[in-house]
Every structure is written in C-alpha cells, then in structure tokens.
Amino acid sequence: MPTIRNILADIVRSVGRDLPQVREAVAAIGGKSGSAFARMSRDEREALVNAYHAGGGAAAATLGRVILGAYYRDDRVLLAIGHEARAPFPKGYAVEQGDWSLLDPVRHRAPFWRNDRTANEGER
C-alpha cells in the first residue's frame, strides 16, 4: 500500500512542464508555508480549495489534472472502481459499444473550419 510520501513523490514525478502552474496554484491555496492551510479544519480547507478552483483559471485546472492523474494511478482506486490494478496497456480494457448513430448530427454538419487544401494559391 502506497504511503503519502510515495503518492506525493509520484505527483512530483508527473508534473513535468506544468510545474510553474502547479506552484502558482499551491501558493494561492496554501500560501508560501502552507502551515495556515494545515491548521484549518477539513471543512475550511475544502471551502478554500473549492473557491480557488472556481476562479483559479489555468493554474487551478492544471493542479486538478495533476492530482486526478495521480489518484487514478493508485491501485486502491482502480480496485474500488472495478478495474484490475495494472496499466491499461498492453492488455487494454473492454469498452462497451454505444449507439454510433448519436454521432450522425456531427457527421452531417457543414464544416466550420478553414479548409487549407482547397485554398487558392493567392490566398495563402
């Protein structure tokens, strides 16, 4: 079973190019030291994080994505949602087939993007 130290180390390894935004989000939520955040009650911390997430922009979204990625890599979470505790590849997972006709409106919609394959040479 992973410890909190292992989980945090996994998050740090996965941050990569998003480190500046993660630092921005963590500083906005917990301040420089984080000690005030640690002294808050669970309800106070949850309210603070929810308020920040609602208006924190790209940094908040990045922090959320990093945390969710780590969450769904945890074996306990995979087992709790009915998946084997393993990587999705090479075995993959069976995906239930849906109703492909639901995509018909999209397939029949007129293109709304610029088609650079039919542009005249003079327009480029």
TACOR-V338987 format. One line per field, one symbol per residue. burial: 1 if it has 9 or more other ideal C-beta (glycine too) atoms within 8 Angstrom, else 0. A space follows every 10 residues. Layout:
# TACOR-V338987
burial: ???
This chain:
# TACOR-V338987
burial: 0000001001 1001100100 1101111011 1001011001 0000100110 0110010011 1111111011 0001001110 0000000000 0000000000 0000000000 0000000010 0000
